[in-house]
Amino acid sequence: MAAGKVVPFLRALGLVSTKRSILMLVLTWVLNLAWLTVNYFWNLVPIPVLIAIPVLLLIYALIALAAYVYWGVKGVREQDEPYANVMVGVIVAASLLYLNYNFFEFILSVIK
């Protein structure tokens, strides 16, 4: 994608601010999960790859949780934003962490 087309593309998605990127976290997780289930991925790959995918999703959720806490608190301190923004980000990231952990347990139970 050309550099001049990135900003209009992000505007079309509604992602010009960090507050709206929560939607992208959820969308990314849903698309990853849908891709795995639609393609029957676990029938085609070795077991270490099956374990690596949910572990990577767990790491992603942990990074998202840390990022929302960091940038949310930074926004509260620097721009006097409400704490609700921090709470929404933490709730979404914690939900992703919970869902990814349950997905990891499911993969482990399927493997056994």
C-alpha positions as CSV (number, residue, x, y, z in Angstrom):
1,M,0.0,0.0,0.0
2,A,1.4,3.4,-0.9
3,A,2.3,5.8,1.8
4,G,-0.3,8.3,0.6
5,K,-3.1,5.7,0.9
6,V,-2.4,4.6,4.4
7,V,-4.0,7.5,6.2
8,P,-7.2,7.4,4.2
9,F,-7.4,3.7,4.7
10,L,-7.1,4.1,8.5
11,R,-9.7,6.9,8.4
12,A,-12.1,4.6,6.5
13,L,-11.6,1.9,9.2
14,G,-12.0,4.6,11.9
15,L,-8.5,3.9,13.4
16,V,-6.9,7.4,13.3
17,S,-6.7,7.5,17.1
18,T,-5.4,4.9,19.7
19,K,-8.8,4.9,21.4
20,R,-10.4,3.2,18.4
21,S,-7.7,0.5,18.1
22,I,-9.5,-1.6,20.7
23,L,-11.8,-2.7,17.8
24,M,-8.7,-3.9,15.9
25,L,-7.6,-6.0,18.8
26,V,-10.9,-7.8,18.9
27,L,-11.1,-8.1,15.2
28,T,-7.6,-9.5,14.9
29,W,-8.3,-12.1,17.6
30,V,-11.6,-13.1,15.9
31,L,-9.9,-13.4,12.5
32,N,-7.1,-15.5,13.8
33,L,-9.5,-17.8,15.5
34,A,-11.7,-18.0,12.4
35,W,-8.7,-18.7,10.2
36,L,-7.6,-21.6,12.4
37,T,-11.0,-23.2,12.6
38,V,-12.0,-22.8,8.9
39,N,-8.8,-24.2,7.5
40,Y,-8.6,-27.2,9.9
41,F,-5.1,-26.1,10.6
42,W,-4.5,-28.6,13.4
43,N,-4.8,-31.5,10.9
44,L,-2.0,-30.2,8.7
45,V,0.8,-29.1,11.0
46,P,3.0,-30.7,13.8
47,I,2.1,-30.3,17.4
48,P,4.8,-27.7,18.3
49,V,3.1,-25.3,15.8
50,L,-0.3,-25.9,17.3
51,I,1.1,-25.0,20.7
52,A,3.0,-22.0,19.4
53,I,0.0,-20.2,17.9
54,P,-2.0,-19.9,21.2
55,V,1.2,-19.0,23.0
56,L,1.8,-16.2,20.6
57,L,-1.8,-15.0,21.0
58,L,-1.3,-15.0,24.8
59,I,1.9,-13.0,24.4
60,Y,0.0,-10.6,22.2
61,A,-2.8,-10.2,24.8
62,L,-0.2,-9.5,27.5
63,I,1.5,-6.9,25.4
64,A,-1.9,-5.3,24.6
65,L,-2.8,-5.2,28.3
66,A,0.5,-3.5,29.2
67,A,0.2,-1.1,26.3
68,Y,-3.3,0.0,27.3
69,V,-2.4,0.5,30.9
70,Y,0.8,2.5,29.9
71,W,-0.8,4.7,27.3
72,G,-4.0,5.1,29.2
73,V,-2.2,6.3,32.4
74,K,0.0,8.5,30.2
75,G,-3.0,10.1,28.6
76,V,-4.6,10.7,32.1
77,R,-1.5,12.3,33.4
78,E,-0.6,14.4,30.3
79,Q,-4.0,15.3,28.8
80,D,-6.4,14.9,31.8
81,E,-8.3,12.2,29.9
82,P,-10.9,10.2,32.0
83,Y,-9.9,7.0,33.6
84,A,-12.7,5.3,31.7
85,N,-10.5,5.0,28.7
86,V,-8.0,3.1,30.7
87,M,-10.6,0.8,32.1
88,V,-12.1,0.1,28.7
89,G,-8.7,-0.8,27.3
90,V,-7.9,-3.0,30.3
91,I,-11.2,-4.8,30.2
92,V,-10.8,-5.5,26.5
93,A,-7.2,-6.7,26.8
94,A,-8.0,-8.8,29.9
95,S,-10.9,-10.4,28.0
96,L,-8.6,-11.2,25.1
97,L,-6.1,-12.7,27.6
98,Y,-8.9,-14.8,29.1
99,L,-10.1,-16.0,25.7
100,N,-6.6,-16.8,24.5
101,Y,-5.9,-18.8,27.7
102,N,-9.1,-20.8,27.1
103,F,-8.2,-21.3,23.5
104,F,-4.7,-22.6,24.6
105,E,-6.4,-25.0,27.1
106,F,-8.7,-26.2,24.2
107,I,-5.7,-26.8,21.9
108,L,-3.9,-28.8,24.7
109,S,-7.1,-30.9,25.3
110,V,-7.4,-31.6,21.5
111,I,-3.8,-32.7,21.3
112,K,-4.1,-35.2,24.2
